[in-house]
Amino acid sequence: MLPAGFHFQRYIDGPGLYLGDRAVAAACLANYDPDSPWRLCLNPTGLPRYVFTRTEAGATRYMEAWAVKWEAAIREAVERGRNGREPSAVTGGGEHVDTTHPRRGSRRKMRLPP
């Protein structure tokens, strides 16, 4: 039994678990080979975690059990995301990370004097 506010809905190629209007987990075939496993993406915070199951029904059961077990943490992560306080994908924390790097100057500007 899913906690209040959670529901399943189709998400691209398989079932998706939603909290309100936000997808917090989704499942799809890992590839298009016959008897391919199902890949679950558990993603309430922007940092995905992947789990594999043999069937779509197994993926749905896993997402349901995950939502029951981690309900409070999932709700908190979704609320942080709505308030613009979502953790950085690089650090996993809320601190700012400068991902820019100084670029080398153009070689054309480095001409040797005649």
C-alpha positions as CSV (number, residue, x, y, z in Angstrom):
1,M,0.0,0.0,0.0
2,L,1.5,3.3,-1.1
3,P,1.8,6.2,1.4
4,A,-0.7,9.1,0.9
5,G,0.3,11.4,-1.9
6,F,2.2,8.7,-3.9
7,H,0.8,7.2,-7.0
8,F,1.9,5.2,-10.1
9,Q,1.5,6.7,-13.6
10,R,3.1,5.9,-16.9
11,Y,6.5,7.4,-17.3
12,I,8.0,7.2,-20.9
13,D,8.6,3.4,-21.3
14,G,7.4,2.0,-18.0
15,P,5.8,2.7,-14.7
16,G,6.7,5.9,-12.7
17,L,6.2,6.6,-9.0
18,Y,5.1,10.1,-8.4
19,L,4.8,12.2,-5.2
20,G,2.2,14.8,-6.2
21,D,3.3,16.0,-9.6
22,R,7.0,15.0,-9.3
23,A,8.4,11.7,-10.5
24,V,10.6,10.3,-7.8
25,A,11.2,6.9,-9.4
26,A,10.8,5.3,-12.8
27,A,11.4,1.9,-14.4
28,C,12.1,0.9,-18.0
29,L,13.7,-2.0,-19.9
30,A,17.5,-1.8,-19.5
31,N,17.8,-2.5,-23.3
32,Y,15.6,-3.9,-26.0
33,D,16.9,-7.5,-26.0
34,P,14.5,-10.3,-25.3
35,D,14.2,-11.0,-21.6
36,S,16.0,-7.8,-20.7
37,P,16.0,-6.8,-17.0
38,W,14.1,-3.7,-15.8
39,R,16.2,-0.7,-14.7
40,L,14.8,1.4,-11.9
41,C,15.9,5.0,-11.4
42,L,15.3,6.2,-7.9
43,N,15.7,9.9,-8.1
44,P,14.0,12.1,-5.5
45,T,17.0,14.5,-5.0
46,G,18.5,14.8,-8.5
47,L,21.2,12.2,-7.6
48,P,19.9,9.0,-9.3
49,R,20.4,5.5,-7.9
50,Y,19.8,2.5,-10.2
51,V,18.4,-0.9,-9.3
52,F,17.7,-3.9,-11.6
53,T,14.8,-6.4,-11.4
54,R,13.7,-9.2,-13.7
55,T,10.1,-8.0,-14.4
56,E,8.0,-4.9,-14.6
57,A,5.9,-6.3,-11.7
58,G,9.1,-6.7,-9.6
59,A,10.1,-3.1,-10.4
60,T,6.7,-1.8,-9.3
61,R,6.9,-3.8,-6.0
62,Y,10.4,-2.5,-5.4
63,M,9.3,1.1,-5.9
64,E,6.3,0.6,-3.6
65,A,8.5,-0.9,-0.8
66,W,11.1,1.9,-1.3
67,A,8.4,4.6,-1.0
68,V,7.0,3.0,2.2
69,K,10.4,2.6,3.8
70,W,11.8,6.0,2.8
71,E,8.6,8.1,2.8
72,A,9.9,10.9,5.2
73,A,13.2,11.3,3.4
74,I,11.6,11.3,-0.1
75,R,9.0,14.0,1.0
76,E,11.9,16.1,2.5
77,A,13.9,15.8,-0.7
78,V,11.0,16.8,-2.9
79,E,10.1,19.7,-0.6
80,R,13.8,20.9,-0.7
81,G,13.6,20.8,-4.5
82,R,10.5,22.9,-4.6
83,N,12.0,25.5,-2.3
84,G,15.1,25.8,-4.5
85,R,17.3,24.3,-1.8
86,E,18.1,21.1,-3.7
87,P,21.6,19.7,-3.0
88,S,24.3,20.1,-5.6
89,A,24.6,17.2,-7.9
90,V,28.3,17.5,-7.7
91,T,28.9,17.4,-4.0
92,G,25.7,16.0,-2.6
93,G,25.5,18.9,-0.2
94,G,24.1,22.4,-0.4
95,E,27.4,24.2,-0.9
96,H,28.2,26.0,-4.1
97,V,30.8,24.4,-6.3
98,D,32.6,26.5,-9.0
99,T,32.8,24.2,-12.0
100,T,34.4,26.8,-14.3
101,H,38.0,26.4,-15.3
102,P,40.4,29.0,-16.6
103,R,41.0,28.7,-20.3
104,R,44.4,28.9,-21.9
105,G,44.9,32.1,-23.9
106,S,44.8,32.0,-27.7
107,R,48.1,31.0,-29.3
108,R,47.6,33.7,-31.9
109,K,48.0,36.4,-29.2
110,M,51.3,34.8,-28.1
111,R,53.3,35.7,-31.2
112,L,57.0,36.1,-30.8
113,P,58.4,39.5,-31.6
114,P,60.0,39.9,-35.1
